[in-house]
Amino acid sequence: MRGIWTSDRTRADGKYFILANEGKSFILSDNKGGVYKSEQQILIERMSASLGNSATTQLTTITFTDEEITPKLSELAATQPNALILLSGSLAVDLPKNIRVPIIANQFQTAKLADKTITPTFHPLELTLQHLAEQYCTGTLTAKIIAPRPQ
């Protein structure tokens, strides 16, 4: 792909994996784990697809009813050790003041916290475990499991 970062107009050329499309935009990932949205972080000048390794994509719903988030997500990670797992949904958390979701320059904000609700969108499972460790949650997440992990 050829493009530029919207923040400073420097080159953002490289190989990206398409995670999803949203209207005319794409949710992209690179091999470093970054998540980007075209037209928000990257203005695409030219895109061409190439065949990669074969992979399967599976969607799984995980429901929490005022329970600790770590056991279910750790179990999911253990059953899919070589997969990229991205979480989307909405969770009410018990201690929002303990949650720190960093905003990373040039990356799509994959989790947002408002009051007692965290809303992940294509948020990597590993980061969810870090951000929500020891949190009790109520709500539903959808896990997008891509196996094996894109290179």
WOSULWO-V856431 format. One record per run of one state. SS is the DSSP state (alpha for helix, beta for strand, coil for the rest). FROM is the first residue (numbers start at 1). TO is the last residue. If there is no record, write none. Layout:
BEGIN
<<SS & FROM & TO> <SS & FROM & TO>>
END
This chain:
BEGIN
<<coil & 1 & 1> <beta & 2 & 5> <coil & 6 & 10> <beta & 11 & 11> <coil & 12 & 16> <beta & 17 & 22> <coil & 23 & 24> <beta & 25 & 29> <coil & 30 & 34> <beta & 35 & 38> <coil & 39 & 41> <beta & 42 & 46> <coil & 47 & 55> <beta & 56 & 68> <coil & 69 & 69> <alpha & 70 & 79> <coil & 80 & 82> <beta & 83 & 93> <coil & 94 & 95> <alpha & 96 & 98> <coil & 99 & 110> <beta & 111 & 114> <coil & 115 & 116> <beta & 117 & 120> <coil & 121 & 122> <beta & 123 & 124> <alpha & 125 & 131> <coil & 132 & 135> <beta & 136 & 147> <coil & 148 & 151>>
END
